[in-house]
Amino acid sequence: MQLAVDVADEQTLMPTDVGSLAAAARTVLEGEGIERATLSIAVVDDARMRELHARYLGHDEPTDVLSFPLSSAGEPLEGEVVVSAETAARRAPEFGSTAAAEIVLYVIHGTLHLSGYDDHDEKSRRTMRERERHYLARLGLSPRE
C-alpha cells in the first residue's frame, strides 16, 4: 500500500494535530480499498477558504471543506482537501463537538469525496453520513448528529 498524506497548517487560530489529520485520511483511504494515493491536506482560515470557494465554485463565502481531485479515472488517486479551522471553531458548539473533532470530520468528508462519494441528493447524503460515522467511530470519535 502506498498512501502518501501531507498536511500543511496554514492558519494561526488554533494548534492543529497534523498527525491525527493524516491518520484520518489514511483510515478512509484504507477503508475504501484505495491502495495508492497522494493526498494533500491544508488547514486554512475563513479568509483563505472564502477565496478558494469563490475562485473554484463561485460562492463568495467561506465553507467547511473543499476537495480537489487531481487524478483521472484509472490512475492512482491524487487530490487535495482544504479545511477551515475557523469554520470548525465556529460550528463545533452547534454540534456539541470540539474544533479539533470538526476538522477531523471535514478531512473524512473531503477524503470520501475524493474516494468517489457524493452528497448531491438525499440518498447519497445518507450514504456519506453513514461512512463519516463509520470512520469517526474507527478513530474513536463520536459522530455529530
C-alpha positions, 0 to 999 in steps of 0.5 A: 500500500502506498498512501502518501498524506501531507498536511500543511497548517496554514492558519494561526487560530488554533494548534492543529494535530497534523498527525491525527489529520493524516491518520484520518485520511489514511483510515478512509483511504484504507477503508475504501480499498484505495491502495495508492494515493497522494493526498494533500491536506491544508488547514486554512482560515475563513479568509483563505477558504472564502477565496478558494470557494469563490475562485473554484465554485463561485460562492463568495463565502467561506465553507467547511471543506473543499476537495480537489481531485487531481487524478483521472479515472484509472490512475492512482488517486491524487487530490487535495482537501482544504479545511477551515479551522475557523469554520470548525471553531465556529460550528463545533458548539452547534454540534456539541463537538470540539474544533479539533473533532470538526476538522477531523470530520471535514478531512473524512468528508473531503477524503470520501469525496475524493474516494468517489462519494457524493452528497448531491441528493438525499440518498447519497447524503445518507450514504456519506453520513453513514461512512463519516460515522463509520470512520469517526467511530474507527478513530474513536470519535463520536459522530455529530448528529 
